[in-house]
């Protein structure tokens, strides 16, 4: 099974090397790695040239934000399934992609997702939050459920049928897309109960209280735009569902330290 990994970057010279090395270290044999850069000015492309011998394609041009860049990558993808590993994220082990691909093939499903840990921006071995995903139940997305987006791999034909990311959302287009995939398109998905990705804290949706609030309001609007209630009750449920992420931790053995 050919897996396409899309990495979106903008002025990511400080972190993208870790991302590139974690993809290069994967044991899965058939990976297409596409890097979409938003015309960085800080040396990001120098790092890609130095660390990205495995990269299949690099595009560097101005874009209209992260979700526009993701759509550009999706348009170029040729794999059987596609996922997004951003320029400050890393796979948890060298077998993460192999486990994703095996689950997709053996279960004959449209998508697979797993668990994620948020790590300190400087010390990526220090876990700050643990997003333990749960299997999807019908209607769960309309109550705020979503898979950890960097762990989600969807068959290319299903992603293209969905139309990709809506640029009407600046912070929650990933939630809106999964809402359409799981509740409207009704894709079949498997949950892989293991940590697949380490994600640095400080991204657009988690970097400030203001953006957290804005993101939840956007998610509510996404529900309403797709025929689901949304509103304050939805926002309260969504925020409450995230609280356990700060209180629990995975077993240390799940997050080996052999990758950067």
VMD Tcl script that draws the C-alpha trace (Angstrom):
set ca {
  {0.00 0.00 0.00}
  {1.36 3.38 -1.02}
  {1.00 6.03 1.68}
  {1.19 9.74 0.89}
  {2.38 11.99 3.72}
  {1.86 15.72 3.20}
  {3.93 18.16 5.23}
  {2.87 21.81 5.18}
  {5.48 24.34 6.23}
  {6.06 28.05 6.60}
  {9.23 29.45 8.17}
  {9.78 26.09 9.86}
  {13.57 25.83 9.66}
  {13.80 25.22 13.41}
  {11.55 22.12 13.46}
  {11.08 20.64 10.00}
  {14.32 18.66 10.20}
  {12.80 16.52 12.96}
  {9.73 15.93 10.79}
  {11.77 14.95 7.74}
  {13.98 12.57 9.71}
  {10.98 10.88 11.33}
  {9.47 10.18 7.89}
  {12.80 8.98 6.47}
  {13.12 6.55 9.39}
  {9.80 4.80 8.71}
  {9.97 1.06 8.08}
  {7.06 1.10 5.62}
  {8.55 0.68 2.15}
  {6.18 2.68 -0.06}
  {5.89 6.30 1.11}
  {5.32 9.39 -1.02}
  {6.36 12.45 1.01}
  {5.17 15.80 -0.36}
  {6.32 19.09 1.18}
  {4.19 22.18 0.56}
  {6.01 25.34 1.64}
  {4.38 28.77 1.79}
  {7.37 30.64 0.33}
  {9.42 30.58 3.55}
  {12.16 33.14 4.08}
  {14.00 31.57 7.03}
  {15.94 28.71 5.44}
  {13.20 26.08 5.57}
  {13.99 24.97 2.02}
  {17.69 24.67 2.88}
  {16.74 22.17 5.59}
  {14.49 20.29 3.14}
  {17.33 20.06 0.64}
  {19.71 18.84 3.35}
  {17.41 16.40 5.17}
  {14.83 15.51 2.51}
  {16.52 13.08 0.15}
  {13.47 10.84 0.50}
  {10.99 13.65 -0.35}
  {9.08 12.97 -3.56}
  {8.04 16.52 -4.35}
  {8.55 20.03 -2.96}
  {6.35 23.00 -3.83}
  {7.19 26.48 -2.51}
  {4.80 29.33 -3.27}
  {2.56 31.77 -1.39}
  {-0.73 30.34 -0.18}
  {-3.88 31.41 1.61}
  {-3.06 29.59 4.83}
  {-2.46 26.10 6.13}
  {-5.62 24.53 4.74}
  {-5.02 25.97 1.26}
  {-1.54 24.42 1.42}
  {-3.02 21.09 2.51}
  {-5.40 21.14 -0.46}
  {-2.42 21.75 -2.76}
  {-0.75 18.67 -1.34}
  {-3.92 16.64 -1.69}
  {-4.16 17.58 -5.37}
  {-0.66 16.17 -5.93}
  {-1.10 12.96 -3.92}
  {-0.92 9.60 -5.70}
  {-0.96 7.21 -2.73}
  {-3.68 4.75 -1.77}
  {-4.18 6.70 1.46}
  {-3.18 10.20 2.57}
  {-2.29 11.81 5.89}
  {-0.82 15.12 7.06}
  {2.29 15.43 9.22}
  {2.99 19.11 9.78}
  {6.41 20.67 10.08}
  {6.47 20.60 13.88}
  {5.14 17.03 14.22}
  {6.97 13.69 14.32}
  {6.01 10.04 14.15}
  {6.26 8.31 17.52}
  {8.18 5.27 16.23}
  {9.69 4.06 12.96}
  {6.77 1.63 12.61}
  {3.92 4.16 12.85}
  {3.18 4.27 9.11}
  {3.57 0.50 8.76}
  {0.93 -0.03 11.46}
  {-1.42 2.48 9.81}
  {-1.06 0.84 6.40}
  {-1.50 -2.68 7.79}
  {-4.69 -1.65 9.62}
  {-6.12 -0.06 6.47}
  {-5.40 -3.17 4.42}
  {-6.38 -5.87 6.88}
  {-9.62 -4.21 8.00}
  {-10.65 -3.09 4.49}
  {-11.71 0.33 5.78}
  {-11.67 3.87 4.35}
  {-9.61 5.39 7.17}
  {-7.52 4.67 10.23}
  {-6.48 6.86 13.17}
  {-4.76 6.46 16.52}
  {-3.52 8.30 19.58}
  {-1.37 11.42 19.82}
  {0.76 13.11 22.46}
  {1.36 16.85 22.69}
  {4.96 17.45 23.69}
  {6.92 20.42 24.94}
  {8.07 22.63 22.07}
  {11.73 22.36 23.12}
  {11.85 19.04 24.96}
  {9.95 16.69 22.66}
  {10.36 13.80 25.10}
  {8.21 15.62 27.71}
  {4.53 14.81 27.26}
  {2.16 17.68 28.07}
  {-1.14 16.19 26.88}
  {-2.25 12.71 25.84}
  {-5.02 12.55 23.26}
  {-6.34 9.04 23.59}
  {-8.74 8.68 20.70}
  {-11.87 6.55 20.82}
  {-13.60 4.58 18.06}
  {-16.09 6.68 16.15}
  {-19.77 6.22 16.95}
  {-22.49 7.57 14.61}
  {-23.26 11.18 15.47}
  {-20.22 11.61 17.73}
  {-18.65 14.33 15.58}
  {-21.71 16.52 16.06}
  {-20.95 16.40 19.81}
  {-17.33 17.48 19.34}
  {-15.57 14.16 18.73}
  {-12.83 14.05 16.15}
  {-9.80 11.85 15.58}
  {-6.40 13.40 16.30}
  {-5.92 14.92 12.86}
  {-2.18 14.20 12.44}
  {-2.90 10.48 13.01}
  {-5.76 10.26 10.49}
  {-5.06 8.49 7.18}
  {-7.89 8.35 4.65}
  {-8.07 6.61 1.30}
  {-7.38 9.09 -1.47}
  {-10.67 8.51 -3.32}
  {-12.68 9.21 -0.14}
  {-10.74 12.42 0.54}
  {-11.23 13.65 -3.00}
  {-14.95 12.90 -2.88}
  {-15.16 15.06 0.23}
  {-13.80 18.09 -1.63}
  {-10.91 18.58 0.81}
  {-10.55 21.37 3.35}
  {-12.95 24.30 3.33}
  {-11.17 27.66 3.32}
  {-14.14 29.17 5.16}
  {-12.49 28.04 8.40}
  {-9.14 29.43 9.58}
  {-8.64 27.16 12.62}
  {-11.10 24.28 12.38}
  {-11.20 23.17 8.75}
  {-9.79 19.83 9.91}
  {-12.74 19.37 12.28}
  {-15.18 20.42 9.55}
  {-13.64 17.93 7.11}
  {-13.80 15.04 9.57}
  {-17.40 15.99 10.35}
  {-18.25 15.59 6.68}
  {-16.20 12.41 6.28}
  {-17.60 10.60 9.32}
  {-21.17 11.92 9.61}
  {-22.19 12.77 6.05}
  {-19.98 10.62 3.84}
  {-20.08 7.91 6.54}
  {-16.66 6.48 5.86}
  {-15.66 3.25 7.59}
  {-12.75 3.78 9.98}
  {-10.62 1.73 12.35}
  {-9.11 2.99 15.59}
  {-5.52 1.91 16.20}
  {-4.96 2.14 20.00}
  {-1.35 3.29 20.07}
  {0.50 6.60 20.05}
  {1.36 7.39 16.43}
  {2.44 11.04 16.44}
  {4.20 13.50 18.72}
  {2.91 17.03 18.18}
  {4.66 20.12 19.55}
  {2.58 22.47 21.66}
  {2.14 26.00 20.39}
  {0.34 25.49 17.09}
  {-2.40 27.76 15.77}
  {-5.25 25.99 17.57}
  {-3.47 25.38 20.90}
  {-1.09 28.33 21.12}
  {-3.38 30.75 22.98}
  {-6.64 30.86 24.92}
  {-8.00 33.28 22.33}
  {-7.45 30.79 19.51}
  {-8.90 27.94 21.58}
  {-12.11 29.95 22.01}
  {-12.12 31.02 18.35}
  {-11.58 27.43 17.28}
  {-14.52 26.15 19.30}
  {-16.78 28.87 17.88}
  {-15.63 27.88 14.37}
  {-16.35 24.21 15.12}
  {-19.86 25.15 16.23}
  {-20.35 27.06 12.98}
  {-19.09 24.02 11.05}
  {-21.76 21.88 12.70}
  {-24.52 24.30 11.78}
  {-23.26 24.62 8.20}
  {-23.52 20.84 7.84}
  {-26.99 20.48 9.36}
  {-26.05 19.73 13.00}
  {-27.07 21.82 16.04}
  {-23.81 23.36 17.26}
  {-24.26 26.17 19.78}
  {-23.14 26.60 23.38}
  {-24.06 23.04 24.36}
  {-21.83 21.69 21.59}
  {-18.94 23.97 22.64}
  {-19.27 22.90 26.28}
  {-19.23 19.21 25.35}
  {-16.28 19.64 23.03}
  {-14.21 21.49 25.61}
  {-15.13 19.06 28.40}
  {-14.09 16.10 26.24}
  {-10.54 17.51 26.06}
  {-10.01 17.79 29.83}
  {-8.88 14.14 30.33}
  {-6.00 14.82 27.91}
  {-4.31 16.88 30.64}
  {-4.89 14.32 33.40}
  {-3.77 11.03 31.85}
  {-0.52 9.82 30.32}
  {0.31 6.84 28.12}
  {2.58 4.08 29.33}
  {6.21 5.18 28.77}
  {6.86 2.16 26.57}
  {4.39 3.48 24.00}
  {6.57 6.49 23.22}
  {10.09 5.27 22.47}
  {12.79 7.89 22.22}
  {14.71 6.58 19.23}
  {13.26 9.18 16.84}
  {14.22 12.88 16.99}
}
mol new
graphics top color blue
foreach p $ca { graphics top sphere $p radius 0.5 }
foreach p [lrange $ca 0 end-1] q [lrange $ca 1 end] { graphics top cylinder $p $q radius 0.2 }
display resetview
